[in-house]
Amino acid sequence: MTATLTTAPWDRARALARDTARGPLPAVARDLPAALGHTLAEPLTALTDLPAFATSAMDGWAVAGPGPWRLGGPGVLAGAPAGPLDHGTAVPVATGAQLPPGATAVLRREHGGPTAPDGLLHPSLPGPLAPGHDIRPQGQECRRGELLLPAGTVVTPAVLGLAAAAGYDRLAVHRRPTVELLLLGDELLESGLPGRGRVRDALGPLLPPWLRGAGAELVAVRRLVDDPWLLTEALHHSPADVVVTTGSTAAGPADFLHRALASAGARLLVDSVAVRPGHPMLLAELPAAAGRPCRHLVGLPGNPLAAVAGTVTLALPLLARLAGQPAPPRRATTTADLPGHPRDTRLQPVRLVGHAAAPLPFDGPAMLRGLALADALAVVPPGGRAAGDVVELLDVPGRTVY
């Protein structure tokens, strides 16, 4: 097992994590509800005009000509076909209903009504009713064949709705990368108060929803005691595209991850990153086994905020590439000085105040209090940043930075 990068610069390690995937996972077809959270593998083009036919934008009357109009017919409801409308006549029409052929406008219910003694429909507007008033013309939103969304768009609930309106039953999306999360350490407690040398497992609750939000399909979360043989077996038999481990990345007496990777025949790509917190993180390729292609492992430090740093540095770029998700940079100015490490990048929890980033306290490698209040992590290069400087922002669990 040979190391490609030892104590890698933060930006280079992050780029390697993204590029080692070599591209998104293959495209699959998914029914609309099942496509949620996936990424479009093909551009989404309209299969029909939207709307497919001219419709009424309001409840009222479909009218033909300038008026007043003679009322006739039972009216047109949404979902019902509409017969032709003669000049000088009107019929009641519901919002979203197909406009009768020959109709020139829609008179809103609050803008008129039948009046005695002639029984005709008279407008109450100060001027004439303009042709096309309160009509949604066919193709107002898009025409058949028009590009709606590019490939690489994440399928959100709004995207599902647009796809359905545009005529889709299934979408071509990239398969979501599968992830197995291994929580390592004899000292971890699943419940109760910490004590007698044992601590609560904070990463078991924190990481799964974050990994799912990054486009991953979590196939398992397992806790392993500090045993190199058990860890080697877990790496060898994992069915996941990406294995994420917590703890055991350093060189302490119970840190067995390096030994297990060597026993599993893995190739180490990154062994420690010049970032605070979280520098003892790693990235490795696991060998193909039992017909499975080459897989990846991201080793996160055991301290909570250090593990978060490892997640945004190595896990999220890798998962984004496998899922076919874009990763546009986000930036903000700082409200105060952000002290930096002399040589390493710092990841600082910040709150957004308007379009500016304000640093938060409690940013030690074992702390989560600052992260719980944070809107983002600010990337602070070596030497720091002064108030008013621009910094890159990284998402934190459960929040989106715009």
Buried (B, 14 or more C-beta within 10 A) or exposed (E): BEBBBEBBBBBEBBEBBBEBBEEBBEBBEBEBEBBBBBBBBBEBBBBBBBBBBBBBBBBBBBBBBBBBBBBEBEBBBEEEEBEEBEEBBBBBBBBBBBBBEBBBBBBBEEBBBBEEEEEBBBBEBEEEBEEEBBBBBBBBBBEBEBEBBEBBBBBEEEBBEBBEBBBBEEBBBBBBBBBBBBBBBEBBEEEEEEEEEBBBBBBBEBBBEBBBBBBBBBEBBEBBEBBBEBBBBBBBEBEBBBBBBBBBBBEEEBBBBBBBBBBBBBBBBBBBBBBBBBBBBBBBBBBEBEEEEEBBBBBBBBBBBBBBBBBBBBBBBBBBBBBBBEEEEBEBBBBBBBEBBEEBBBBBBBBBEEEBBBBBEBBBBBBBBBBBBBBBBBBBBBEBBEEEBEBBBBBBBEEEBE
